[in-house]
Amino acid sequence: MNVKEFERLIGKYYGYVVDMEGSGVEILDALFVRDKIQGILDRSLPEDKVPPSLYERLYELDGLLWEERRTFLVVLGEAELQHARRQQRSPRSRWWWYLDELKPSPQPERSA
């Protein structure tokens, strides 16, 4: 695994996710960057030394993307996302392509 490339892609993903009000093209690029990150993770071996801070950063950015999914869908548009998803043939395991279909987990009720 090329840790420098992983780190560079995380930085690029960060730029897109924190400025979700860009263009639809930028949002699609964020999805492609996230795919590249996942590809690196999928090809990594147990002996690859990835700093835990990079995994933590990815987890935080994925959380931010999830929180900003409404803005994401407004900027990109559901029809465009669905079209891009079909073109990419993205599996459901790549959840970032399915922000229009995924629903948040129900919050447990608090006991009085």
Backbone bond lengths (Angstrom), bond angles and torsions (degrees), N, CA, C in turn:
res aa  C-N    CA-C-N  psi(-1)  N-CA   C-N-CA  omega(-1)  CA-C   N-CA-C  phi
1 M - - - 1.448 - - 1.526 108.84 -
2 N 1.290 115.07 138.06 1.450 121.11 176.03 1.525 108.70 -92.71
3 V 1.326 116.73 100.57 1.462 121.69 -176.16 1.525 110.76 -63.62
4 K 1.316 117.70 -36.45 1.478 120.79 179.17 1.527 110.91 -62.55
5 E 1.323 116.76 -42.02 1.467 120.56 178.06 1.524 110.18 -65.73
6 F 1.311 116.69 -41.84 1.466 121.79 177.36 1.525 109.49 -59.32
7 E 1.317 116.33 -46.66 1.462 121.97 179.95 1.534 111.00 -62.98
8 R 1.326 116.90 -41.51 1.464 120.87 178.66 1.527 111.48 -62.61
9 L 1.326 116.09 -43.16 1.462 120.33 179.34 1.531 111.54 -66.81
10 I 1.318 116.91 -37.03 1.470 120.07 176.61 1.535 109.28 -61.71
11 G 1.324 116.31 -42.48 1.464 120.50 177.67 1.524 112.15 -62.24
12 K 1.307 116.26 -41.22 1.466 120.92 178.54 1.535 110.54 -66.30
13 Y 1.313 116.24 -43.88 1.469 121.98 177.51 1.529 109.30 -59.33
14 Y 1.321 116.71 -43.29 1.465 121.63 177.51 1.529 110.32 -55.81
15 G 1.317 117.08 -47.80 1.459 121.00 -178.93 1.518 112.99 -57.78
16 Y 1.303 116.47 -39.01 1.462 119.95 179.48 1.524 112.14 -74.57
17 V 1.303 116.75 -42.03 1.471 120.51 -173.81 1.530 111.83 -70.83
18 V 1.326 117.72 -38.09 1.467 118.67 -178.78 1.520 112.20 -75.86
19 D 1.326 118.42 -17.53 1.467 121.63 177.84 1.518 108.61 -119.62
20 M 1.310 115.00 65.29 1.464 121.36 -174.36 1.526 112.43 -70.53
21 E 1.321 118.04 -9.63 1.460 119.73 -177.17 1.522 112.48 -91.76
22 G 1.315 116.54 21.20 1.458 121.12 176.61 1.517 110.46 -74.58
23 S 1.303 115.77 -147.67 1.467 120.43 -179.13 1.526 110.49 -95.66
24 G 1.313 115.14 166.68 1.456 120.33 176.02 1.515 112.31 -61.14
25 V 1.339 116.77 -33.33 1.462 121.26 178.47 1.528 109.83 -63.74
26 E 1.336 117.03 -42.33 1.468 120.35 178.79 1.524 111.07 -64.97
27 I 1.316 116.67 -38.07 1.459 119.49 179.53 1.522 110.29 -66.69
28 L 1.312 116.82 -42.25 1.466 118.96 175.88 1.524 110.67 -62.05
29 D 1.325 116.78 -39.25 1.460 119.36 177.88 1.529 110.37 -62.70
30 A 1.322 117.51 -36.61 1.469 120.47 176.48 1.525 110.29 -59.40
31 L 1.321 117.15 -39.83 1.466 120.54 179.17 1.527 111.06 -67.24
32 F 1.316 116.26 -39.41 1.465 119.94 177.98 1.530 110.79 -66.34
33 V 1.329 116.40 -39.79 1.468 120.23 177.13 1.519 109.52 -63.67
34 R 1.326 116.79 -42.13 1.475 119.59 178.96 1.521 110.22 -63.03
35 D 1.329 117.21 -36.49 1.473 120.79 175.11 1.529 111.09 -61.27
36 K 1.337 116.42 -43.35 1.461 119.93 179.60 1.525 110.76 -63.12
37 I 1.321 116.63 -40.59 1.464 120.94 177.83 1.527 109.37 -60.71
38 Q 1.326 116.03 -45.94 1.456 119.46 -179.86 1.521 111.38 -64.12
39 G 1.328 116.20 -37.53 1.458 119.84 177.36 1.524 111.72 -60.06
40 I 1.323 116.31 -41.50 1.463 120.22 176.97 1.521 110.16 -63.48
41 L 1.314 116.67 -44.07 1.470 120.38 179.45 1.528 110.87 -62.82
42 D 1.322 116.26 -41.33 1.463 120.51 -178.96 1.529 111.92 -64.62
43 R 1.320 116.87 -31.99 1.469 121.07 -178.67 1.528 112.98 -90.69
44 S 1.319 117.01 -6.44 1.470 118.89 -176.42 1.530 110.74 -71.14
45 L 1.297 114.46 151.66 1.459 122.40 179.93 1.522 109.55 -107.51
46 P 1.323 117.57 158.06 1.474 119.73 -179.85 1.528 113.23 -55.09
47 E 1.319 117.33 -31.37 1.462 119.17 -177.96 1.533 113.75 -82.02
48 D 1.339 117.09 -6.65 1.465 119.67 176.55 1.526 108.97 -67.15
49 K 1.294 115.21 132.67 1.461 120.88 -177.14 1.526 109.82 -99.86
50 V 1.316 116.02 94.41 1.452 121.11 175.85 1.526 107.35 -102.98
51 P 1.311 117.40 124.97 1.461 119.03 179.83 1.533 110.85 -58.12
52 P 1.322 117.07 133.40 1.470 120.09 178.93 1.525 112.64 -54.97
53 S 1.319 117.14 -28.41 1.467 119.96 179.94 1.531 111.51 -62.25
54 L 1.336 117.77 -31.71 1.465 120.28 177.75 1.527 111.13 -70.30
55 Y 1.320 116.67 -39.25 1.472 119.58 175.32 1.528 110.32 -63.76
56 E 1.324 116.29 -41.43 1.467 120.65 179.33 1.524 110.48 -63.18
57 R 1.327 116.05 -41.62 1.470 120.73 179.29 1.529 110.17 -63.08
58 L 1.317 117.03 -43.81 1.462 120.90 178.26 1.523 110.37 -61.27
59 Y 1.314 117.11 -43.59 1.461 121.33 179.41 1.535 110.20 -61.13
60 E 1.326 117.22 -43.22 1.464 121.46 178.63 1.529 111.15 -63.65
61 L 1.321 116.54 -43.85 1.463 120.14 -179.50 1.528 111.78 -66.55
62 D 1.330 116.57 -39.36 1.469 119.48 175.41 1.529 110.14 -61.63
63 G 1.321 116.44 -39.87 1.462 120.49 177.67 1.517 111.52 -63.57
64 L 1.316 116.82 -40.96 1.461 120.90 178.14 1.526 110.75 -66.04
65 L 1.321 117.15 -41.56 1.464 120.50 176.68 1.526 109.86 -59.12
66 W 1.314 116.42 -43.79 1.465 120.93 179.18 1.532 110.44 -62.36
67 E 1.333 117.32 -44.10 1.469 121.20 -179.83 1.525 111.56 -64.55
68 E 1.320 117.05 -32.64 1.462 121.69 -177.27 1.529 113.08 -96.34
69 R 1.321 116.54 18.47 1.467 119.27 -174.64 1.528 112.90 -61.22
70 R 1.321 118.57 -31.71 1.478 119.76 179.08 1.532 109.98 -65.75
71 T 1.318 116.63 -46.24 1.468 120.45 177.04 1.522 109.83 -61.15
72 F 1.314 115.95 -43.74 1.461 123.13 178.02 1.527 109.57 -52.97
73 L 1.320 116.74 -48.86 1.461 120.62 -176.44 1.528 112.19 -71.41
74 V 1.333 117.26 -33.23 1.466 120.24 177.36 1.530 110.00 -66.19
75 V 1.321 116.44 -45.95 1.466 120.52 -177.56 1.526 110.89 -68.46
76 L 1.316 116.82 -46.70 1.462 120.55 -176.73 1.524 112.41 -81.51
77 G 1.310 116.59 -45.43 1.455 121.56 -175.17 1.518 110.69 95.28
78 E 1.322 115.91 135.03 1.466 119.99 -177.14 1.522 112.28 -63.61
79 A 1.322 117.06 -39.40 1.470 119.97 -178.52 1.528 110.35 -63.70
80 E 1.320 116.87 -41.06 1.465 120.71 179.63 1.530 110.77 -66.35
81 L 1.332 116.35 -40.70 1.460 120.13 177.72 1.524 110.21 -62.09
82 Q 1.316 117.13 -45.46 1.461 120.82 -179.69 1.526 110.92 -62.79
83 H 1.322 116.80 -40.79 1.464 120.66 178.32 1.528 110.74 -63.39
84 A 1.332 116.53 -47.68 1.470 120.64 -179.71 1.521 110.75 -62.40
85 R 1.316 116.52 -39.59 1.472 121.20 179.71 1.526 110.87 -62.17
86 R 1.324 115.96 -43.39 1.475 119.53 178.05 1.524 110.61 -64.46
87 Q 1.330 116.46 -42.04 1.463 120.53 179.41 1.530 111.00 -61.77
88 Q 1.311 117.28 -39.50 1.461 122.78 -178.56 1.524 112.72 -79.48
89 R 1.317 115.70 -19.43 1.471 121.33 -174.00 1.535 109.95 55.03
90 S 1.315 114.27 46.40 1.470 120.99 -175.89 1.517 111.02 -72.21
91 P 1.331 116.37 127.59 1.467 119.53 176.51 1.527 110.03 -71.08
92 R 1.310 116.33 156.73 1.461 120.37 -178.98 1.521 112.24 -64.62
93 S 1.319 117.58 -18.65 1.463 119.74 176.50 1.531 111.16 -65.36
94 R 1.309 117.04 -19.23 1.469 121.04 175.41 1.534 107.20 -96.20
95 W 1.307 114.07 74.85 1.465 123.88 -170.06 1.521 113.64 -56.37
96 W 1.337 118.33 -26.99 1.464 121.31 -177.21 1.512 112.10 -62.57
97 W 1.335 117.80 -20.10 1.461 121.17 176.28 1.530 111.49 -83.64
98 Y 1.328 118.05 -5.23 1.464 122.34 -174.13 1.524 112.44 -120.20
99 L 1.332 117.36 27.49 1.465 120.05 -177.57 1.522 112.45 -63.11
100 D 1.313 116.99 -20.15 1.463 120.28 177.71 1.527 112.23 -79.30
101 E 1.313 118.02 -19.32 1.463 121.79 -176.25 1.523 113.75 -106.57
102 L 1.324 116.84 -24.82 1.460 119.95 -176.20 1.521 110.97 -77.82
103 K 1.290 114.30 145.50 1.462 120.77 179.03 1.524 108.23 -119.73
104 P 1.345 116.49 147.78 1.466 117.99 177.82 1.513 111.13 -65.43
105 S 1.300 115.20 151.69 1.464 120.20 175.98 1.518 109.07 -64.98
106 P 1.315 117.35 141.56 1.464 118.62 177.64 1.528 109.91 -64.40
107 Q 1.313 115.23 140.75 1.456 120.44 178.30 1.527 108.06 -81.29
108 P 1.331 116.86 135.32 1.474 118.60 178.68 1.526 109.97 -65.64
109 E 1.315 114.57 144.48 1.469 119.14 177.86 1.514 109.39 -73.24
110 R 1.321 114.26 141.60 1.454 118.99 177.60 1.519 108.95 -87.62
111 S 1.296 114.61 136.91 1.466 119.26 177.17 1.515 109.02 -78.33
112 A 1.305 115.01 144.89 1.473 119.22 179.20 1.513 110.25 -78.47
